[in-house]
Each structure stands twice: as C-alpha cells, then as structure tokens.
Amino acid sequence: MENKKFTTARFAPKFHLKKGDKVAVVAGSAKGKEGVITQIIADKNSAIVEGINLIKKHVKPTQNSQGGIVELEAPIHISNLMLIDPKSGKPTRVGRKQEDGKSVRYSKKTGEIIK
C-alpha cells in the first residue's frame, strides 16, 4: 500500500473547533482578539474567523461587480485558535468523551459539554 495523506471525507481529521464556535486567537499578529468561525478549511488545517486577520485584495471588475480593493478575512491555522468557554468566557482547551454512545466535546476548564 502506498503512503498517502488521507484527505477524503472518510478520513477527515477531527478538529477541536467547528463552524459557529466563538474563538480567541492565542498566537500571531491578531493575538488576543475574539471572533466566530465562519469556515473551516480541512485540507489546510485552518479556519476563517469573522473580522480577524483582514487582508486587502485587488479584484478585477466583472459584469456583475465593480472591482477595486476588497477587504477579506484570511485563514488562520487552527493551532493558533482556542475555544472560548461558554460558562466562564475565557479560552479553554477542548476534550472529547463518550456520552450516550456519541463522542461529545467538553471544556477542560469547567467540564461543561459544548453543543
């Protein structure tokens, strides 16, 4: 069998973060800022966080849009993000445990289950 990186849906990695989670940036130029994840990019192990890591992109005009300089959110590596605990409002590590036969995420700081 060949050595391949598994990027198919069957072998998709389990991240500690999901779309819609409120996260804090713990490293990089946006350190200390908080936002909500709008998209996860599994093959690059990164996420796009609303209002954080903004870049300016030059866009050509098309028939539908005018073009110009647009501000977009760039991806941030998942290792630089930490989930914000719903109970305490502080960044926390995330664990997984079995509950009713399903794997659920929980906050390591307070032990509370995360939706």
MILUM-801604 format. One record per residue (C-alpha): residue number from 1; residue in one letter; x, y, z. Coordinates in Angstrom, 1 decimal, always signed. Each point is the difference from the previous one (the first is absolute). Example, Ala and Ser with C-alpha at 12.3 -4.5 7.8 and 13.67 -1.06 7.14 Angstrom:
<pts>
{pos = 1	code = A	px = +12.3	py = -4.5	pz = +7.8}
{pos = 2	code = S	px = +1.4	py = +3.4	pz = -0.7}
</pts>
This chain:
<pts>
{pos = 1	code = M	px = +0.0	py = +0.0	pz = +0.0}
{pos = 2	code = E	px = +1.2	py = +3.5	pz = -0.9}
{pos = 3	code = N	px = +0.7	py = +2.7	pz = +2.6}
{pos = 4	code = K	px = -2.6	py = +2.7	pz = -0.6}
{pos = 5	code = K	px = -1.5	py = +2.8	pz = +2.0}
{pos = 6	code = F	px = -3.6	py = -0.8	pz = +0.6}
{pos = 7	code = T	px = -2.1	py = +3.0	pz = -1.1}
{pos = 8	code = T	px = -3.2	py = -1.8	pz = -1.0}
{pos = 9	code = A	px = -3.1	py = +0.5	pz = +2.1}
{pos = 10	code = R	px = +0.4	py = -3.5	pz = +1.5}
{pos = 11	code = F	px = +3.3	py = +1.0	pz = +1.6}
{pos = 12	code = A	px = -0.8	py = +3.6	pz = +0.8}
{pos = 13	code = P	px = +1.8	py = +1.3	pz = +3.1}
{pos = 14	code = K	px = -1.9	py = +0.6	pz = +3.2}
{pos = 15	code = F	px = +0.6	py = +3.6	pz = +1.0}
{pos = 16	code = H	px = -0.7	py = +1.5	pz = +3.4}
{pos = 17	code = L	px = -1.8	py = +2.9	pz = -1.6}
{pos = 18	code = K	px = -3.1	py = +0.2	pz = -2.2}
{pos = 19	code = K	px = -1.7	py = +2.6	pz = -2.2}
{pos = 20	code = G	px = -1.9	py = +2.4	pz = +2.3}
{pos = 21	code = D	px = +2.3	py = -0.4	pz = +3.0}
{pos = 22	code = K	px = +1.2	py = +3.2	pz = +1.8}
{pos = 23	code = V	px = +3.8	py = -0.1	pz = +0.1}
{pos = 24	code = A	px = +2.9	py = +2.1	pz = +1.3}
{pos = 25	code = V	px = +3.2	py = +0.4	pz = -2.0}
{pos = 26	code = V	px = +3.0	py = -1.1	pz = +2.2}
{pos = 27	code = A	px = +2.9	py = +0.6	pz = -2.4}
{pos = 28	code = G	px = +0.9	py = +2.2	pz = -2.9}
{pos = 29	code = S	px = -0.6	py = +3.6	pz = -0.9}
{pos = 30	code = A	px = -3.7	py = -0.2	pz = +1.0}
{pos = 31	code = K	px = +0.8	py = -1.4	pz = +3.5}
{pos = 32	code = G	px = -2.6	py = +0.8	pz = +2.6}
{pos = 33	code = K	px = -2.9	py = +0.6	pz = -2.4}
{pos = 34	code = E	px = -3.2	py = -2.0	pz = +0.1}
{pos = 35	code = G	px = -2.4	py = -0.9	pz = -2.8}
{pos = 36	code = V	px = -2.3	py = -2.7	pz = -1.4}
{pos = 37	code = I	px = +1.1	py = -2.7	pz = -2.5}
{pos = 38	code = T	px = -1.7	py = +0.4	pz = -3.3}
{pos = 39	code = Q	px = +1.8	py = -2.7	pz = -1.9}
{pos = 40	code = I	px = +2.4	py = -2.9	pz = +0.6}
{pos = 41	code = I	px = +2.5	py = -1.0	pz = -2.7}
{pos = 42	code = A	px = +0.8	py = -3.7	pz = +0.9}
{pos = 43	code = D	px = +2.8	py = -0.6	pz = -2.5}
{pos = 44	code = K	px = +2.0	py = +3.0	pz = +1.2}
{pos = 45	code = N	px = -0.9	py = -0.5	pz = +3.7}
{pos = 46	code = S	px = -1.2	py = +3.6	pz = +0.2}
{pos = 47	code = A	px = -3.1	py = +2.0	pz = +0.7}
{pos = 48	code = I	px = -1.4	py = +3.4	pz = -1.1}
{pos = 49	code = V	px = -1.0	py = +2.1	pz = +3.0}
{pos = 50	code = E	px = -2.5	py = +2.9	pz = -0.4}
{pos = 51	code = G	px = +1.7	py = +3.4	pz = +0.2}
{pos = 52	code = I	px = +3.5	py = -1.4	pz = +0.7}
{pos = 53	code = N	px = +3.2	py = -0.2	pz = -2.2}
{pos = 54	code = L	px = -1.4	py = +2.4	pz = -2.6}
{pos = 55	code = I	px = +1.9	py = +0.4	pz = -3.3}
{pos = 56	code = K	px = -0.5	py = +2.3	pz = -2.9}
{pos = 57	code = K	px = -0.5	py = -1.7	pz = -3.4}
{pos = 58	code = H	px = -0.1	py = +1.7	pz = -3.4}
{pos = 59	code = V	px = -3.0	py = -1.2	pz = -2.0}
{pos = 60	code = K	px = -0.5	py = +0.4	pz = -3.7}
{pos = 61	code = P	px = -3.3	py = +1.5	pz = -1.1}
{pos = 62	code = T	px = -2.5	py = -2.4	pz = -1.6}
{pos = 63	code = Q	px = -3.4	py = +0.4	pz = -1.5}
{pos = 64	code = N	px = -1.6	py = -0.5	pz = +3.4}
{pos = 65	code = S	px = +2.5	py = +1.8	pz = +2.4}
{pos = 66	code = Q	px = +1.8	py = +3.3	pz = -0.2}
{pos = 67	code = G	px = +3.4	py = -1.3	pz = +1.1}
{pos = 68	code = G	px = +2.6	py = +1.9	pz = +2.1}
{pos = 69	code = I	px = +1.6	py = -0.7	pz = +3.3}
{pos = 70	code = V	px = -2.0	py = -2.4	pz = +2.2}
{pos = 71	code = E	px = +0.7	py = -0.9	pz = +3.7}
{pos = 72	code = L	px = -0.3	py = -3.7	pz = +0.7}
{pos = 73	code = E	px = +0.7	py = -2.3	pz = +2.9}
{pos = 74	code = A	px = +3.1	py = -2.3	pz = -0.5}
{pos = 75	code = P	px = +0.2	py = -3.5	pz = +1.5}
{pos = 76	code = I	px = +1.6	py = -0.5	pz = +3.4}
{pos = 77	code = H	px = +1.6	py = -3.3	pz = +0.9}
{pos = 78	code = I	px = -2.2	py = -2.0	pz = +2.5}
{pos = 79	code = S	px = +2.9	py = -0.4	pz = +2.4}
{pos = 80	code = N	px = -0.1	py = +3.8	pz = +0.6}
{pos = 81	code = L	px = -3.6	py = +0.0	pz = +1.0}
{pos = 82	code = M	px = -1.6	py = -1.0	pz = +3.4}
{pos = 83	code = L	px = -3.7	py = -0.5	pz = +0.7}
{pos = 84	code = I	px = -1.6	py = +2.4	pz = +2.4}
{pos = 85	code = D	px = -1.7	py = -1.7	pz = +2.9}
{pos = 86	code = P	px = -3.7	py = +0.6	pz = -0.1}
{pos = 87	code = K	px = -0.2	py = +0.1	pz = +3.9}
{pos = 88	code = S	px = +3.0	py = +2.1	pz = +0.9}
{pos = 89	code = G	px = +0.7	py = +2.0	pz = -3.2}
{pos = 90	code = K	px = +3.7	py = -0.9	pz = +0.0}
{pos = 91	code = P	px = +2.0	py = -2.0	pz = -2.5}
{pos = 92	code = T	px = +0.1	py = -3.7	pz = +0.9}
{pos = 93	code = R	px = +1.3	py = -3.3	pz = -1.4}
{pos = 94	code = V	px = -2.4	py = -2.5	pz = -1.4}
{pos = 95	code = G	px = -0.3	py = -3.7	pz = +0.8}
{pos = 96	code = R	px = -2.2	py = -2.8	pz = -1.3}
{pos = 97	code = K	px = -1.9	py = -2.6	pz = +1.9}
{pos = 98	code = Q	px = -2.7	py = -2.6	pz = -0.7}
{pos = 99	code = E	px = -3.5	py = +0.9	pz = +1.1}
{pos = 100	code = D	px = -3.0	py = -2.1	pz = -0.9}
{pos = 101	code = G	px = +2.1	py = -1.8	pz = -2.6}
{pos = 102	code = K	px = +1.0	py = +3.3	pz = -1.8}
{pos = 103	code = S	px = +3.3	py = +1.9	pz = +0.2}
{pos = 104	code = V	px = -0.6	py = +3.5	pz = +1.4}
{pos = 105	code = R	px = +2.3	py = +2.9	pz = +0.6}
{pos = 106	code = Y	px = +0.4	py = +1.4	pz = +3.5}
{pos = 107	code = S	px = +1.9	py = +3.0	pz = +1.5}
{pos = 108	code = K	px = +3.1	py = -1.1	pz = +2.0}
{pos = 109	code = K	px = -0.3	py = +3.2	pz = +2.2}
{pos = 110	code = T	px = -3.5	py = -0.5	pz = +1.3}
{pos = 111	code = G	px = -0.9	py = -3.6	pz = -1.2}
{pos = 112	code = E	px = -3.2	py = +1.3	pz = -1.8}
{pos = 113	code = I	px = -1.1	py = -1.7	pz = -3.2}
{pos = 114	code = I	px = +0.2	py = +2.2	pz = -3.1}
{pos = 115	code = K	px = -2.9	py = -0.2	pz = -2.3}
</pts>
